[in-house]
Amino acid sequence: MDAKQTRQGVLLALAAYFIWGIAPAYFKLIYYVPADEILTHRVIWSFFFMVALLSVSRQWRQVKRLLKTPKKIFLLALSAVLVGGNWLLFIWAVNNHHMLEASLGYFINPLVNILLGMIFLGERFRR
């Protein structure tokens, strides 16, 4: 990876962290909107964004190839349900004054993932 790609990756990561970091403040401003409605908007607008991104980057061929495999479709659907549930729970937590608990969950999550990888996948802990 060259320096330009590294710099671009760092900038994109910082932008993602910034957006994710201000999301609770935004959800706090729209506390009166039900969590499922916020999630629905997020899914719909993400869909249109991805359609535009796939069109601009001309990646539709890879999408078609991916959708020919039933196992991959199942795994994508399962991951979509799990991520959607995560988003819904996070939005609900912020709107119902459980921001500290939600933040702690997001802090502990990577540690639990490492532990589960070691237990179920036999991964070793290394740098």
C-alpha positions in Angstrom: 0.0 0.0 0.0 1.5 3.4 -1.0 1.4 6.6 1.1 -1.5 8.1 -0.9 -3.7 5.1 -0.2 -2.7 5.1 3.5 -3.5 8.8 3.7 -6.8 8.3 2.0 -7.7 5.4 4.3 -6.9 7.4 7.4 -9.0 10.3 6.2 -11.9 8.1 5.4 -11.6 6.3 8.7 -11.6 9.7 10.5 -14.6 10.8 8.6 -16.5 7.6 9.5 -15.5 8.0 13.2 -16.7 11.6 13.1 -20.0 10.8 11.6 -20.5 7.8 13.9 -19.5 10.1 16.9 -22.0 12.8 16.1 -24.9 10.3 15.4 -26.0 10.2 19.1 -26.2 14.0 19.2 -28.4 13.9 16.0 -30.6 11.1 17.4 -30.9 13.2 20.6 -32.3 16.1 18.6 -34.9 13.9 17.0 -35.9 12.0 20.1 -39.6 12.3 19.3 -39.2 10.2 16.1 -39.6 6.5 16.8 -36.4 4.4 16.5 -37.9 2.1 13.8 -38.7 5.2 11.6 -35.2 6.4 12.0 -33.9 3.0 11.0 -36.2 2.8 8.0 -34.9 6.1 6.7 -31.3 5.0 7.3 -31.9 1.8 5.3 -33.7 3.5 2.5 -31.1 6.3 2.1 -28.2 3.8 2.4 -29.8 1.8 -0.4 -29.9 4.8 -2.7 -26.4 5.8 -1.8 -25.1 2.3 -2.6 -27.0 2.2 -5.9 -25.3 5.5 -6.8 -21.9 4.3 -5.6 -22.1 1.0 -7.5 -23.2 2.8 -10.6 -20.3 5.3 -10.4 -17.7 2.7 -9.7 -19.2 0.3 -12.2 -19.4 -2.6 -9.8 -22.7 -4.1 -10.8 -21.1 -7.2 -12.3 -19.7 -8.2 -8.9 -23.1 -7.7 -7.4 -24.7 -10.0 -10.0 -22.0 -12.6 -9.4 -22.5 -12.4 -5.6 -26.3 -12.8 -5.9 -25.9 -16.1 -7.9 -24.7 -17.9 -4.8 -27.6 -18.8 -2.3 -25.2 -19.3 0.6 -23.8 -15.7 0.1 -27.3 -14.3 -0.2 -28.2 -16.0 3.1 -25.1 -14.7 4.8 -25.8 -11.2 3.5 -29.4 -11.3 4.7 -28.3 -12.6 8.1 -25.7 -9.9 8.5 -28.2 -7.3 7.3 -30.7 -8.4 10.0 -28.0 -8.4 12.7 -26.6 -5.0 11.7 -30.2 -3.6 11.5 -30.9 -4.9 14.9 -27.7 -3.3 16.2 -28.7 0.0 14.7 -32.2 -0.2 16.1 -31.0 -1.0 19.6 -28.5 1.8 19.4 -31.0 4.4 18.3 -33.5 3.2 20.9 -30.8 3.4 23.6 -29.9 7.0 22.7 -33.6 8.0 22.5 -34.4 6.4 25.8 -31.5 7.9 27.8 -29.3 4.8 27.8 -26.3 6.4 26.0 -23.8 5.4 28.6 -24.8 1.8 28.3 -24.8 1.9 24.5 -21.3 3.5 24.5 -20.0 0.8 26.9 -21.4 -1.9 24.7 -19.6 -0.4 21.7 -16.4 -0.2 23.7 -16.6 -3.8 24.9 -17.8 -5.3 21.5 -14.3 -5.6 19.9 -13.0 -7.3 23.0 -15.8 -9.8 23.0 -15.3 -10.4 19.3 -11.6 -11.3 19.9 -12.6 -13.7 22.7 -15.2 -15.4 20.5 -12.7 -15.7 17.7 -10.3 -17.4 20.1 -12.9 -19.8 21.5 -14.9 -20.7 18.3 -12.4 -20.2 15.5 -9.2 -21.2 17.3 -7.5 -17.8 16.6 -4.4 -17.0 18.5 -3.9 -13.6 20.2 -1.0 -11.8 18.6 -0.1 -8.3 17.5 
